Amino acid sequence: MNFDVIVIGAGPAGSSTAREIASAGFKVGLFEEHEMVGVPQHCAGMLTVPGCQLLKVDVPDYVIQAKPERAKISYKESSFEFPFKVYVIDRSRFDRYLAERAVKAGAILRTGSRVRRIKRGSYGWIVSTSNGEEFESKLIVGAEGFKALSVEWVGLKRPQDYGVCLQYEIELQSLIDQKIIECIFGSNVAPGGYAWIVPIGKNMLRVGLGVRKSKKSPKYYLEKLLKERFEEYRIARKMAGIVSVGGPVTPSYTDGYMAVGEAAGQVNPLFGMGCLSSIACGRIAGRIAV
């Protein structure tokens, strides 16, 4: 089967790119290695409300878990609060929503299709998947996230600087303030990074942290934080991931190939937030491809 474009990875960057190109009438294959888009979930799931408004990103109500309006920054014994409107979202459901929009625009979504290799062919690229299938495409868009292999396959540099993240979703016995998120800094809390406490329900929190070049594991620091902050809690889910913190990689393209989203380091290097920037960069990549 031939495609005009194959997008590798159905996260926010990949789905946004695929939708943009498919909307222009091109044949787009959106290849996702997992059986379900958005699974497993990795990030804290925060989208700033002003960012969504600026980029005109629709966030459906069914993916929103909380709508905090303030942020608290803590460092040792000091802290301060300021207005900060965010949507706390279920990233798995949001990623599926974005992929569905790409499909409605005409993209062909293939889940459970891990791209194992790409090589030059007479048509452009020959793409081999874990299913033993081969496809041809004029253009490849690498949107697999930090561990993107396609970037290396075409001779570009992958993001090098990164933080290792771990977070737990916990259930408390008491109700919580759903209007505030907290970010905690300090080398004793999260060396090279920071910790976050984010509401996702009346008595549910997403508590996590990212560390960079730390001698001890994220698990050590996260469980230390949980012990200090909460007397009783039940762990409902654990999530882990790696996030690029080195800034955008340049160049992020070569002949017949573009990297987008975290595969190109298009992540806020200070806070590690990359969902909105991935959507924005995906749209730009799609317009360039068209």
GINORNOR-V789703 format. One record per residue. N is the residue number from 1. RES is the residue in one letter. SS is DSSP state (hx for helix, st for strand, lp for the rest). Layout:
[[N:RES:SS] [N:RES:SS]]
This chain:
[[1:M:lp] [2:N:st] [3:F:st] [4:D:st] [5:V:st] [6:I:st] [7:V:st] [8:I:st] [9:G:lp] [10:A:lp] [11:G:lp] [12:P:hx] [13:A:hx] [14:G:hx] [15:S:hx] [16:S:hx] [17:T:hx] [18:A:hx] [19:R:hx] [20:E:hx] [21:I:hx] [22:A:hx] [23:S:hx] [24:A:lp] [25:G:lp] [26:F:lp] [27:K:lp] [28:V:st] [29:G:st] [30:L:st] [31:F:st] [32:E:st] [33:E:lp] [34:H:lp] [35:E:lp] [36:M:lp] [37:V:lp] [38:G:lp] [39:V:lp] [40:P:lp] [41:Q:lp] [42:H:lp] [43:C:lp] [44:A:lp] [45:G:lp] [46:M:st] [47:L:st] [48:T:st] [49:V:hx] [50:P:hx] [51:G:hx] [52:C:hx] [53:Q:hx] [54:L:hx] [55:L:hx] [56:K:lp] [57:V:lp] [58:D:lp] [59:V:lp] [60:P:lp] [61:D:hx] [62:Y:hx] [63:V:hx] [64:I:st] [65:Q:st] [66:A:st] [67:K:lp] [68:P:lp] [69:E:lp] [70:R:st] [71:A:st] [72:K:st] [73:I:st] [74:S:st] [75:Y:st] [76:K:lp] [77:E:lp] [78:S:st] [79:S:st] [80:F:st] [81:E:st] [82:F:st] [83:P:st] [84:F:lp] [85:K:lp] [86:V:st] [87:Y:st] [88:V:st] [89:I:st] [90:D:lp] [91:R:hx] [92:S:hx] [93:R:hx] [94:F:hx] [95:D:hx] [96:R:hx] [97:Y:hx] [98:L:hx] [99:A:hx] [100:E:hx] [101:R:hx] [102:A:hx] [103:V:hx] [104:K:hx] [105:A:lp] [106:G:lp] [107:A:lp] [108:I:st] [109:L:st] [110:R:st] [111:T:st] [112:G:lp] [113:S:lp] [114:R:lp] [115:V:st] [116:R:st] [117:R:st] [118:I:st] [119:K:st] [120:R:st] [121:G:lp] [122:S:lp] [123:Y:lp] [124:G:lp] [125:W:st] [126:I:st] [127:V:st] [128:S:st] [129:T:st] [130:S:lp] [131:N:lp] [132:G:lp] [133:E:lp] [134:E:st] [135:F:st] [136:E:st] [137:S:st] [138:K:st] [139:L:st] [140:I:st] [141:V:st] [142:G:st] [143:A:lp] [144:E:lp] [145:G:lp] [146:F:lp] [147:K:lp] [148:A:lp] [149:L:lp] [150:S:hx] [151:V:hx] [152:E:hx] [153:W:hx] [154:V:lp] [155:G:lp] [156:L:lp] [157:K:lp] [158:R:lp] [159:P:lp] [160:Q:lp] [161:D:lp] [162:Y:st] [163:G:st] [164:V:st] [165:C:st] [166:L:st] [167:Q:st] [168:Y:st] [169:E:st] [170:I:st] [171:E:st] [172:L:lp] [173:Q:lp] [174:S:lp] [175:L:lp] [176:I:lp] [177:D:lp] [178:Q:lp] [179:K:lp] [180:I:st] [181:I:st] [182:E:st] [183:C:st] [184:I:st] [185:F:st] [186:G:lp] [187:S:hx] [188:N:hx] [189:V:hx] [190:A:hx] [191:P:lp] [192:G:lp] [193:G:lp] [194:Y:st] [195:A:st] [196:W:st] [197:I:st] [198:V:st] [199:P:st] [200:I:lp] [201:G:lp] [202:K:lp] [203:N:lp] [204:M:st] [205:L:st] [206:R:st] [207:V:st] [208:G:st] [209:L:st] [210:G:st] [211:V:st] [212:R:lp] [213:K:lp] [214:S:lp] [215:K:lp] [216:K:lp] [217:S:lp] [218:P:hx] [219:K:hx] [220:Y:hx] [221:Y:hx] [222:L:hx] [223:E:hx] [224:K:hx] [225:L:hx] [226:L:hx] [227:K:hx] [228:E:hx] [229:R:hx] [230:F:lp] [231:E:lp] [232:E:lp] [233:Y:lp] [234:R:st] [235:I:st] [236:A:st] [237:R:st] [238:K:st] [239:M:st] [240:A:st] [241:G:st] [242:I:st] [243:V:st] [244:S:st] [245:V:lp] [246:G:lp] [247:G:lp] [248:P:lp] [249:V:lp] [250:T:lp] [251:P:lp] [252:S:lp] [253:Y:st] [254:T:st] [255:D:lp] [256:G:lp] [257:Y:st] [258:M:st] [259:A:st] [260:V:lp] [261:G:hx] [262:E:hx] [263:A:hx] [264:A:hx] [265:G:lp] [266:Q:lp] [267:V:lp] [268:N:lp] [269:P:lp] [270:L:lp] [271:F:lp] [272:G:lp] [273:M:lp] [274:G:lp] [275:C:hx] [276:L:hx] [277:S:hx] [278:S:hx] [279:I:hx] [280:A:hx] [281:C:hx] [282:G:hx] [283:R:hx] [284:I:hx] [285:A:hx] [286:G:hx] [287:R:hx] [288:I:hx] [289:A:hx] [290:V:lp]]
